[in-house]
Amino acid sequence: MLDERAKLLLKALVERYIADGQPVGSRTLSKASGLELSPATIRNVMSDLEDLGLIVSPHTSAGRIPTARGYRLFVDTMLTVQRGAIPEHRLAHDQPQKVLSNAANLLSNLSQFVGVVVAPRHTSIFRHIEFLRLSERRVLVIIVSPEGDVQNRVIFTEVDYEQPQLVEAANFLNTHYVGLDIEQVRERLKTEVDSLRAEIASLMNAAVAANSEVLAEKQDEVVISGEKNLLSVSDFAHDMGHLRRAFELFEQKAQLMRLLDVTGRAEGVRIFIGGESQVVPFEDLSIVSAPYEVDGQIVGTLGVVGPTRMAYDRMIQIVDITSKLVSNALSHRK
């Protein structure tokens, strides 16, 4: 437990270090905190904070910098977010993938770090289906998801269907199967296949297989923007090892997706500070993230990845605003 004086000094130290990127000495801390304390008193408090693992003294300086634990205490108990400091932005109600790409760019541009968006897990439910004859025994399957995504797949059929047959089959499927997920369709086909006309049953089975292939390819996409911004971050510029580990994280999208997926289980903005757990295995990286929704249902996650020395109050606003913009753009497309 820290007394008020120690909390004020820690808060001042973290804010000063975030702003300047330089270890904070007792004289600077005295001015920044506004407390009329002797240098000896401030040094004693800083020594106590260091013993608690909240700050550390780099080898090259007498000043102190926050540890991941110090950042965590600062974020949880001392951070104040000034609303309205981020200019107003809009995301066009475009195709879902375009919305997510624009959101990643927006996060990156506003933060000057890396913007990451985990795409929604694609639903196996279709809103509309069409069949188009391409040539002998080659048919284009067009599947429209409830989110408005359009997926095309070429299938090869055992018989050569004429276009009127394909239209009739599509009309039947759109009337009787729309709104069901693929597993439900499969189960119904098992029991209804004998009563369905042969061409309808065959085309439906082909459509189910095609949709399953599309889902397997599209599942768990991660959109990343602004990796090169880390090249200009002073915290990484002097340590190629840190920079290399950061870029490896973005290359291993599965790990990044698992990391961000943690936030998809809770509402609101969450902050993960490097080195404090297995969630963020890199001591020099922090993530500010939030889920986004479609029609009130959480479907994905987005966030900013940057150095632990970031302006957390600003990042919270950027992520919070962007999640609302994405939710609005995706929910109003229908």
C-alpha positions as CSV (number, residue, x, y, z in Angstrom):
1,M,0.0,0.0,0.0
2,L,1.3,3.5,-0.9
3,D,0.5,6.6,1.0
4,E,-0.8,9.7,-0.9
5,R,2.7,11.2,-1.2
6,A,4.1,8.1,-2.8
7,K,1.2,7.9,-5.2
8,L,1.6,11.5,-6.2
9,L,5.3,11.0,-6.8
10,L,4.8,7.8,-8.8
11,K,2.1,9.4,-10.9
12,A,4.3,12.4,-11.6
13,L,7.2,10.2,-12.5
14,V,5.2,8.0,-14.9
15,E,3.7,11.0,-16.6
16,R,7.0,12.7,-17.0
17,Y,8.7,9.6,-18.4
18,I,5.9,9.1,-20.9
19,A,6.2,12.7,-22.0
20,D,10.0,12.9,-22.2
21,G,11.3,9.4,-22.5
22,Q,14.2,10.3,-20.1
23,P,14.8,8.8,-16.6
24,V,13.3,11.1,-14.0
25,G,15.6,12.5,-11.3
26,S,14.6,13.8,-7.8
27,R,14.9,17.5,-8.8
28,T,12.7,17.0,-11.9
29,L,10.2,15.0,-9.9
30,S,10.0,17.7,-7.2
31,K,8.9,20.2,-9.9
32,A,6.6,17.9,-11.7
33,S,4.7,16.7,-8.6
34,G,4.2,20.2,-7.2
35,L,5.1,18.9,-3.7
36,E,7.4,21.0,-1.5
37,L,9.6,18.1,-0.4
38,S,13.3,18.1,0.1
39,P,15.5,16.2,-2.4
40,A,16.4,13.8,0.4
41,T,12.7,13.0,1.1
42,I,12.0,12.4,-2.6
43,R,15.0,10.1,-2.9
44,N,13.8,8.1,0.1
45,V,10.3,7.7,-1.5
46,M,11.9,6.7,-4.8
47,S,14.0,4.2,-3.0
48,D,10.8,2.7,-1.4
49,L,9.1,2.6,-4.8
50,E,12.1,0.9,-6.3
51,D,12.0,-1.7,-3.5
52,L,8.4,-2.4,-4.3
53,G,9.3,-3.0,-8.0
54,L,7.4,0.0,-9.3
55,I,10.4,1.9,-10.7
56,V,13.9,1.0,-11.6
57,S,17.2,2.9,-12.1
58,P,18.9,2.4,-15.5
59,H,22.6,1.7,-15.3
60,T,23.4,4.9,-17.2
61,S,21.4,7.3,-15.1
62,A,20.6,8.4,-11.5
63,G,17.0,8.9,-12.6
64,R,14.2,6.3,-12.4
65,I,11.8,4.9,-15.0
66,P,8.6,2.9,-14.4
67,T,8.5,-0.9,-14.5
68,A,5.6,-2.8,-16.0
69,R,4.3,-3.2,-12.5
70,G,4.5,0.6,-12.0
71,Y,2.7,1.2,-15.3
72,R,0.0,-1.2,-14.2
73,L,-0.6,0.6,-10.9
74,F,-0.6,3.9,-12.7
75,V,-3.2,2.7,-15.2
76,D,-5.4,1.0,-12.7
77,T,-5.5,3.7,-10.0
78,M,-4.1,7.0,-11.2
79,L,-4.9,7.5,-14.9
80,T,-7.4,10.2,-15.8
81,V,-8.8,10.3,-19.3
82,Q,-9.7,13.7,-20.8
83,R,-12.6,13.1,-23.1
84,G,-12.8,15.0,-26.4
85,A,-9.1,15.3,-27.0
86,I,-9.4,13.1,-30.2
87,P,-10.7,14.8,-33.4
88,E,-14.0,13.4,-34.7
89,H,-13.6,10.7,-37.4
90,R,-16.0,8.6,-39.5
91,L,-15.9,5.2,-41.0
92,A,-17.9,4.7,-44.2
93,H,-20.6,2.0,-44.2
94,D,-18.6,-0.1,-46.6
95,Q,-18.0,-3.8,-47.2
96,P,-17.0,-5.4,-43.8
97,Q,-13.4,-6.1,-44.9
98,K,-13.0,-2.5,-46.0
99,V,-14.4,-1.2,-42.7
100,L,-11.9,-3.3,-40.8
101,S,-9.0,-2.3,-43.0
102,N,-9.9,1.4,-42.6
103,A,-10.2,0.9,-38.8
104,A,-6.7,-0.6,-38.6
105,N,-5.4,2.4,-40.6
106,L,-7.2,4.9,-38.3
107,L,-5.9,3.3,-35.2
108,S,-2.4,3.4,-36.6
109,N,-2.6,7.0,-37.8
110,L,-4.1,8.3,-34.6
111,S,-1.7,6.4,-32.3
112,Q,1.4,6.5,-34.4
113,F,1.9,2.9,-33.3
114,V,0.4,-0.3,-34.7
115,G,-3.3,-0.8,-35.3
116,V,-4.7,-4.3,-35.2
117,V,-8.2,-5.6,-35.9
118,V,-9.3,-9.2,-35.5
119,A,-12.1,-9.8,-38.0
120,P,-15.3,-11.4,-36.9
121,R,-15.5,-15.1,-36.9
122,H,-17.4,-15.7,-40.1
123,T,-20.9,-17.0,-39.6
124,S,-21.9,-20.2,-41.3
125,I,-25.4,-18.8,-41.9
126,F,-26.3,-17.5,-45.4
127,R,-28.7,-14.8,-46.3
128,H,-28.9,-15.5,-50.0
129,I,-27.6,-18.0,-52.5
130,E,-27.4,-18.1,-56.3
131,F,-26.2,-20.5,-58.9
132,L,-24.8,-19.3,-62.2
133,R,-23.9,-21.7,-65.1
134,L,-20.4,-21.0,-66.4
135,S,-20.0,-23.9,-68.8
136,E,-20.7,-27.6,-69.0
137,R,-20.9,-29.0,-65.4
138,R,-19.2,-25.8,-64.0
139,V,-21.4,-23.7,-61.8
140,L,-20.6,-20.5,-59.8
141,V,-22.0,-20.5,-56.3
142,I,-22.7,-17.0,-54.9
143,I,-23.2,-17.0,-51.1
144,V,-24.2,-13.8,-49.3
145,S,-23.7,-13.8,-45.5
146,P,-25.9,-11.9,-43.0
147,E,-23.1,-9.4,-42.6
148,G,-23.2,-8.7,-46.4
149,D,-20.0,-10.5,-47.3
150,V,-20.2,-12.0,-50.8
151,Q,-18.3,-15.2,-51.4
152,N,-17.9,-16.9,-54.8
153,R,-17.0,-20.5,-55.4
154,V,-16.8,-22.6,-58.6
155,I,-18.2,-26.1,-58.2
156,F,-18.1,-29.0,-60.6
157,T,-21.4,-31.0,-60.9
158,E,-22.0,-34.6,-62.1
159,V,-24.7,-33.5,-64.5
160,D,-24.9,-30.4,-66.8
161,Y,-27.6,-28.1,-65.3
162,E,-29.3,-25.5,-67.4
163,Q,-29.7,-22.0,-66.0
164,P,-33.5,-22.3,-65.4
165,Q,-32.8,-25.4,-63.2
166,L,-30.2,-23.5,-61.2
167,V,-32.6,-20.6,-60.7
168,E,-35.3,-23.0,-59.5
169,A,-32.9,-24.7,-57.1
170,A,-31.7,-21.4,-55.7
171,N,-35.2,-20.1,-55.2
172,F,-36.1,-23.3,-53.3
173,L,-33.0,-23.1,-51.1
174,N,-33.5,-19.3,-50.4
175,T,-37.1,-20.1,-49.3
176,H,-36.5,-23.1,-47.1
177,Y,-32.9,-22.9,-45.8
178,V,-32.0,-19.2,-45.3
179,G,-31.1,-18.5,-41.7
180,L,-29.9,-22.0,-40.9
181,D,-26.2,-22.6,-40.2
182,I,-24.3,-25.2,-42.2
183,E,-24.6,-27.9,-39.5
184,Q,-28.4,-27.5,-39.4
185,V,-28.5,-27.6,-43.2
186,R,-26.5,-30.8,-43.2
187,E,-28.8,-32.4,-40.7
188,R,-31.9,-31.5,-42.6
189,L,-30.4,-32.7,-45.9
190,K,-29.8,-36.1,-44.2
191,T,-33.5,-36.5,-43.5
192,E,-34.9,-34.6,-46.5
193,V,-32.6,-35.7,-49.3
194,D,-35.0,-38.5,-50.4
195,S,-37.9,-36.1,-50.8
196,L,-35.9,-33.3,-52.5
197,R,-35.6,-33.3,-56.3
198,A,-32.2,-34.7,-57.3
199,E,-30.8,-31.5,-58.7
200,I,-31.7,-29.5,-55.6
201,A,-30.2,-32.0,-53.2
202,S,-27.0,-32.2,-55.3
203,L,-26.6,-28.5,-55.6
204,M,-27.4,-27.9,-51.9
205,N,-24.7,-30.5,-50.9
206,A,-22.2,-28.7,-53.2
207,A,-23.1,-25.3,-51.8
208,V,-22.6,-26.6,-48.2
209,A,-19.2,-27.9,-49.1
210,A,-18.3,-24.7,-50.9
211,N,-19.4,-22.5,-48.0
212,S,-17.4,-24.7,-45.5
213,E,-14.3,-24.2,-47.6
214,V,-14.8,-20.4,-47.7
215,L,-15.2,-20.4,-43.9
216,A,-12.0,-22.4,-43.3
217,E,-10.1,-19.9,-45.4
218,K,-11.6,-16.7,-43.9
219,Q,-11.6,-17.7,-40.3
220,D,-9.8,-15.5,-37.8
221,E,-8.3,-12.9,-40.1
222,V,-6.1,-10.3,-38.5
223,V,-5.7,-6.8,-40.1
224,I,-2.5,-5.0,-39.2
225,S,-1.5,-1.5,-40.1
226,G,1.5,0.6,-39.2
227,E,4.2,-1.9,-38.2
228,K,6.8,0.5,-39.6
229,N,5.8,3.1,-37.0
230,L,7.8,1.1,-34.5
231,L,11.0,1.9,-36.4
232,S,10.7,5.5,-35.2
233,V,9.9,4.6,-31.5
234,S,13.0,5.5,-29.5
235,D,12.4,2.7,-27.1
236,F,13.1,0.2,-29.9
237,A,15.4,2.2,-32.1
238,H,18.4,1.5,-29.9
239,D,17.7,-2.2,-29.4
240,M,17.3,-4.3,-32.6
241,G,16.4,-7.3,-30.4
242,H,13.3,-5.6,-29.1
243,L,12.4,-4.5,-32.6
244,R,12.9,-7.9,-34.0
245,R,10.7,-9.6,-31.4
246,A,7.9,-7.0,-32.0
247,F,7.9,-7.7,-35.8
248,E,7.9,-11.4,-35.1
249,L,4.7,-10.9,-33.1
250,F,3.0,-9.3,-36.1
251,E,4.2,-12.1,-38.4
252,Q,2.8,-14.8,-36.1
253,K,-0.8,-13.6,-36.5
254,A,-2.2,-16.6,-34.6
255,Q,-0.4,-15.5,-31.4
256,L,-1.5,-11.9,-31.8
257,M,-5.1,-13.1,-32.4
258,R,-5.0,-15.2,-29.2
259,L,-3.7,-12.3,-27.3
260,L,-6.4,-9.9,-28.5
261,D,-9.1,-12.6,-28.2
262,V,-8.8,-12.3,-24.4
263,T,-10.5,-8.9,-24.7
264,G,-13.3,-10.2,-26.8
265,R,-14.8,-11.8,-23.7
266,A,-15.3,-8.5,-21.8
267,E,-16.9,-5.2,-22.6
268,G,-15.0,-1.9,-22.6
269,V,-11.3,-1.0,-23.1
270,R,-8.7,-3.2,-21.6
271,I,-5.0,-2.6,-21.2
272,F,-2.3,-5.3,-21.2
273,I,1.2,-4.2,-20.2
274,G,4.2,-6.2,-21.3
275,G,6.0,-8.6,-19.0
276,E,3.2,-8.9,-16.5
277,S,1.7,-12.2,-17.7
278,Q,1.7,-14.7,-20.5
279,V,-1.0,-12.6,-22.2
280,V,1.8,-10.1,-23.4
281,P,5.0,-12.1,-23.5
282,F,7.0,-9.1,-24.6
283,E,8.2,-6.9,-21.7
284,D,8.5,-3.8,-23.9
285,L,5.1,-4.0,-25.6
286,S,1.7,-2.9,-24.3
287,I,-1.7,-3.4,-25.9
288,V,-4.8,-1.2,-25.5
289,S,-7.8,-3.0,-26.9
290,A,-11.6,-3.2,-27.0
291,P,-14.3,-5.4,-28.6
292,Y,-16.6,-4.2,-31.3
293,E,-20.2,-5.2,-32.0
294,V,-22.7,-5.9,-34.7
295,D,-26.2,-5.2,-33.7
296,G,-25.4,-5.5,-30.0
297,Q,-23.4,-8.7,-30.3
298,I,-19.6,-8.7,-29.7
299,V,-18.0,-10.2,-32.8
300,G,-14.4,-9.1,-32.8
301,T,-11.6,-7.1,-31.2
302,L,-9.4,-4.2,-32.2
303,G,-6.5,-2.3,-30.5
304,V,-3.3,-0.5,-30.5
305,V,0.1,-2.2,-30.0
306,G,3.0,0.0,-28.9
307,P,5.8,0.4,-26.4
308,T,5.0,0.3,-22.7
309,R,5.9,4.0,-22.7
310,M,2.8,5.2,-24.4
311,A,0.2,7.9,-23.5
312,Y,-2.4,5.5,-22.2
313,D,-5.1,8.1,-21.7
314,R,-4.9,9.0,-25.4
315,M,-4.7,5.4,-26.5
316,I,-7.9,4.6,-24.5
317,Q,-9.8,7.3,-26.3
318,I,-8.5,6.2,-29.7
319,V,-9.4,2.6,-29.2
320,D,-12.8,3.4,-27.5
321,I,-13.8,5.7,-30.3
322,T,-12.7,3.4,-33.1
323,S,-14.5,0.4,-31.6
324,K,-17.7,2.5,-31.6
325,L,-17.1,3.7,-35.2
326,V,-16.6,0.1,-36.4
327,S,-19.7,-1.2,-34.5
328,N,-21.8,1.6,-36.0
329,A,-20.5,1.0,-39.6
330,L,-21.0,-2.7,-39.5
331,S,-24.4,-2.6,-37.8
332,H,-25.9,-0.1,-40.2
333,R,-24.9,-1.9,-43.4
334,K,-28.0,-4.0,-43.4
